[in-house]
Amino acid sequence: MILSYHPLYEGDQHRLCAGRDPDRDDLAAMRKADAVILPQGCRASLYQAARQCCARVFPDYDARFAYPGKIGQMRLFQQMAVPHPLSYCYTDTRAFFRHQPNGILPLSPPAVLKLDWGGEGDGVFPLMTNEEMTTLIERLRSYESTGQSGFIVQQWIPADARSLRVVVTGHEMVSYWRTMPAEASPLACLAKGGRIDRASDPHLISAAESATASFCRKTGINLAGFDFLFSTDPSVADPRSPLFLEINYFFGRRGLQGSDAYYRRLMKAIAYWLQKGAVVPRPSERKSSP
């Protein structure tokens, strides 16, 4: 019996758990199920209940809930020993000042500050000087007054305002560059005016997809958008090496040719997973060039 909590996937039994924690009826249904299909935005309580009651759960969000937020992702990248920008993590501004009493950045600017939450380019601040960090501290304190805390100060990677998104949907990948026009933000993001480029530097795309497949094999992640940077300055990082930037368990659909196309891919991925079990996403077949 396939039990589905996804609003668009009809299993043998279909339940919804939006806005609430699972109850006794949910737990009973999960224990009887051969597999449980969860929505992309499921809360921790629903995922944990499904994992405790059923051996097969899609998507695999073990890493998402074990390493929450951008700070958690940095810990995961460190534990997995994958290349990523040098990052300093702080639970709040008090922790920052314990390590940096003068309020200056822990690395030479330019740098990037990222809030522990947020997406689509929100909560990301380029810092060109230490004075900009001083100004931003008050904003961080205002967030903390509402219960939102935690941030990362990260090494600036020169990348010509370009980043690569690799979207994993079960056994498949879709990859594309996000590029910014010259007059726009140096941080590549479609929500901030970025453009999609699917063709440039296929050898770099292949390198990122191979790194993603290896990472997913080790962590079990099977539904997420991975962001990568490639340095344009060899003195900062190897230009051929993909740097893991972050993992997006919620991601936009524009680069996937819209929501309808994404849901078709998702339904295909679920069907494949139900038939084959745990799978590793396959890198795309593309012509590689130096």
LINUR-V418026 format. One record per residue. N is the residue number from 1. D_CENTER is the distance of its C-alpha to the mean C-alpha in Angstrom with 2 decimals. Layout:
# LINUR-V418026
n:N d_center:D_CENTER
n:N d_center:D_CENTER
This chain:
# LINUR-V418026
n:1 d_center:30.95
n:2 d_center:27.48
n:3 d_center:26.32
n:4 d_center:23.81
n:5 d_center:22.17
n:6 d_center:20.32
n:7 d_center:22.33
n:8 d_center:22.59
n:9 d_center:23.14
n:10 d_center:26.68
n:11 d_center:27.29
n:12 d_center:30.71
n:13 d_center:30.08
n:14 d_center:27.89
n:15 d_center:27.03
n:16 d_center:24.95
n:17 d_center:23.61
n:18 d_center:22.16
n:19 d_center:22.93
n:20 d_center:24.56
n:21 d_center:24.31
n:22 d_center:25.63
n:23 d_center:29.41
n:24 d_center:32.03
n:25 d_center:32.23
n:26 d_center:28.52
n:27 d_center:28.90
n:28 d_center:32.01
n:29 d_center:30.41
n:30 d_center:27.49
n:31 d_center:30.10
n:32 d_center:31.93
n:33 d_center:28.99
n:34 d_center:28.37
n:35 d_center:24.74
n:36 d_center:22.59
n:37 d_center:20.16
n:38 d_center:17.86
n:39 d_center:16.28
n:40 d_center:12.59
n:41 d_center:13.18
n:42 d_center:15.37
n:43 d_center:16.24
n:44 d_center:16.52
n:45 d_center:20.26
n:46 d_center:20.10
n:47 d_center:17.70
n:48 d_center:19.81
n:49 d_center:22.98
n:50 d_center:22.04
n:51 d_center:21.19
n:52 d_center:24.50
n:53 d_center:26.56
n:54 d_center:25.45
n:55 d_center:24.69
n:56 d_center:22.51
n:57 d_center:19.50
n:58 d_center:16.94
n:59 d_center:13.97
n:60 d_center:13.54
n:61 d_center:11.63
n:62 d_center:13.49
n:63 d_center:10.74
n:64 d_center:8.88
n:65 d_center:12.31
n:66 d_center:13.68
n:67 d_center:11.21
n:68 d_center:10.42
n:69 d_center:9.10
n:70 d_center:8.39
n:71 d_center:11.71
n:72 d_center:10.97
n:73 d_center:8.18
n:74 d_center:11.01
n:75 d_center:13.39
n:76 d_center:11.65
n:77 d_center:11.62
n:78 d_center:15.19
n:79 d_center:16.28
n:80 d_center:15.17
n:81 d_center:16.93
n:82 d_center:14.64
n:83 d_center:15.31
n:84 d_center:13.35
n:85 d_center:14.93
n:86 d_center:17.35
n:87 d_center:16.02
n:88 d_center:18.15
n:89 d_center:16.88
n:90 d_center:19.15
n:91 d_center:19.42
n:92 d_center:21.63
n:93 d_center:24.15
n:94 d_center:26.77
n:95 d_center:24.77
n:96 d_center:24.30
n:97 d_center:28.07
n:98 d_center:28.91
n:99 d_center:27.39
n:100 d_center:28.31
n:101 d_center:31.61
n:102 d_center:32.36
n:103 d_center:29.11
n:104 d_center:28.32
n:105 d_center:25.06
n:106 d_center:24.52
n:107 d_center:24.34
n:108 d_center:26.28
n:109 d_center:25.05
n:110 d_center:23.45
n:111 d_center:20.21
n:112 d_center:17.11
n:113 d_center:16.63
n:114 d_center:13.40
n:115 d_center:13.80
n:116 d_center:12.03
n:117 d_center:11.18
n:118 d_center:10.89
n:119 d_center:9.07
n:120 d_center:10.70
n:121 d_center:12.19
n:122 d_center:13.83
n:123 d_center:14.39
n:124 d_center:14.30
n:125 d_center:17.83
n:126 d_center:19.50
n:127 d_center:22.34
n:128 d_center:25.27
n:129 d_center:27.69
n:130 d_center:28.14
n:131 d_center:29.87
n:132 d_center:26.76
n:133 d_center:25.17
n:134 d_center:28.36
n:135 d_center:28.03
n:136 d_center:24.43
n:137 d_center:25.39
n:138 d_center:27.35
n:139 d_center:24.47
n:140 d_center:22.36
n:141 d_center:25.41
n:142 d_center:25.68
n:143 d_center:22.19
n:144 d_center:23.23
n:145 d_center:26.38
n:146 d_center:24.46
n:147 d_center:22.53
n:148 d_center:19.25
n:149 d_center:18.87
n:150 d_center:16.88
n:151 d_center:15.72
n:152 d_center:15.01
n:153 d_center:17.43
n:154 d_center:16.13
n:155 d_center:18.19
n:156 d_center:18.73
n:157 d_center:18.11
n:158 d_center:20.56
n:159 d_center:18.96
n:160 d_center:21.23
n:161 d_center:18.74
n:162 d_center:16.69
n:163 d_center:13.14
n:164 d_center:12.04
n:165 d_center:9.46
n:166 d_center:9.68
n:167 d_center:9.22
n:168 d_center:10.33
n:169 d_center:12.80
n:170 d_center:14.92
n:171 d_center:17.12
n:172 d_center:16.27
n:173 d_center:14.07
n:174 d_center:14.23
n:175 d_center:13.70
n:176 d_center:14.80
n:177 d_center:15.32
n:178 d_center:14.95
n:179 d_center:18.18
n:180 d_center:19.96
n:181 d_center:23.72
n:182 d_center:25.83
n:183 d_center:26.63
n:184 d_center:23.15
n:185 d_center:20.49
n:186 d_center:19.70
n:187 d_center:15.93
n:188 d_center:14.82
n:189 d_center:13.43
n:190 d_center:14.93
n:191 d_center:15.52
n:192 d_center:17.58
n:193 d_center:19.76
n:194 d_center:17.88
n:195 d_center:19.27
n:196 d_center:18.12
n:197 d_center:19.60
n:198 d_center:19.40
n:199 d_center:22.28
n:200 d_center:22.36
n:201 d_center:22.22
n:202 d_center:21.68
n:203 d_center:22.16
n:204 d_center:19.07
n:205 d_center:17.02
n:206 d_center:18.64
n:207 d_center:17.84
n:208 d_center:14.06
n:209 d_center:14.35
n:210 d_center:16.57
n:211 d_center:14.30
n:212 d_center:11.50
n:213 d_center:14.35
n:214 d_center:15.61
n:215 d_center:12.47
n:216 d_center:12.19
n:217 d_center:15.94
n:218 d_center:15.88
n:219 d_center:13.21
n:220 d_center:13.86
n:221 d_center:10.37
n:222 d_center:11.59
n:223 d_center:9.53
n:224 d_center:5.94
n:225 d_center:5.15
n:226 d_center:5.11
n:227 d_center:6.79
n:228 d_center:10.16
n:229 d_center:13.34
n:230 d_center:16.84
n:231 d_center:19.51
n:232 d_center:22.67
n:233 d_center:24.68
n:234 d_center:25.73
n:235 d_center:26.81
n:236 d_center:23.27
n:237 d_center:21.48
n:238 d_center:22.42
n:239 d_center:21.79
n:240 d_center:21.31
n:241 d_center:18.60
n:242 d_center:14.88
n:243 d_center:13.22
n:244 d_center:9.69
n:245 d_center:8.30
n:246 d_center:4.76
n:247 d_center:1.66
n:248 d_center:2.15
n:249 d_center:5.13
n:250 d_center:7.30
n:251 d_center:7.85
n:252 d_center:11.25
n:253 d_center:13.86
n:254 d_center:15.97
n:255 d_center:14.79
n:256 d_center:15.39
n:257 d_center:18.91
n:258 d_center:18.65
n:259 d_center:18.15
n:260 d_center:21.14
n:261 d_center:19.99
n:262 d_center:16.57
n:263 d_center:18.50
n:264 d_center:20.93
n:265 d_center:18.34
n:266 d_center:17.02
n:267 d_center:20.66
n:268 d_center:21.40
n:269 d_center:18.59
n:270 d_center:19.88
n:271 d_center:23.40
n:272 d_center:22.68
n:273 d_center:20.99
n:274 d_center:24.00
n:275 d_center:26.34
n:276 d_center:24.85
n:277 d_center:22.94
n:278 d_center:20.00
n:279 d_center:18.99
n:280 d_center:17.07
n:281 d_center:15.60
n:282 d_center:18.20
n:283 d_center:17.79
n:284 d_center:19.45
n:285 d_center:23.09
n:286 d_center:23.71
n:287 d_center:26.46
n:288 d_center:25.63
n:289 d_center:27.37
n:290 d_center:27.84
